[in-house]
Amino acid sequence: MSAVRPLRVLVVDDHPMFRFGLAAVLASSPEITVVGEASGGGMGVELAAALRPDVVVMDLNMPDLGGVEATRRVVAEHPGARVLVLSMFDDDDSVFAAMRAGALGYLLKASQPQQIARAVRAVAEGEAIFSPAIACRLLAYFGAPAQQRPETFPELTSREREVLRLMAGGEGNGAIARELVLSPKTVRNHVSNILRKLHAADRAEAVARAREAGMGQR
């Protein structure tokens, strides 16, 4: 009887010590071989193409290319690769953005090493797996009537969300002003408030976050 091939895993995280520790934990399992480590999303996409891992363990908050976009690219370019997100963030926007990008699992970095190794094996088999706290929130979200579900970016007013939705759809300030029957100055003020509340460095970052959250999709 032939031996079962170990799972090939790529670890993507910009924190060297965490990445090194995670790789060591995973490599200690006889069922897992860590074939590579990447310090950012862009490198992760490149290594996924070169190494063809079975599972990519992906951080979300990375400086060069965020984990959501990196996940989207890996899944689109390598359908056989499964992505397990391992992040510090447990907010709804991060979780749903990762799921929409194609991640099959989502664990928090506080998870025990054996939980992470077990999740890697589960994701490789095509199972969706989540940290207990996130699983409970997902069940509560999908079990609630649509009108009771939390708004995307609850820190924004309804008008600001409307402006952000149009921004994510590619509309400029002039088009937004015409569509919402607002003055250009009012639109500029809304855009400034959106950037401030989302702690976005510029319009492009706010638009990217909105699209990751599903806004602007036709």
Beta strands, then each sheet from edge to edge (+ up, - down):
strand 1: 7-12
strand 2: 32-38
strand 3: 55-58
strand 4: 82-87
strand 5: 105-108
strand 6: 129-130
sheet 1: 2+ 1+ 3+ 4+ 5+ 6+
end
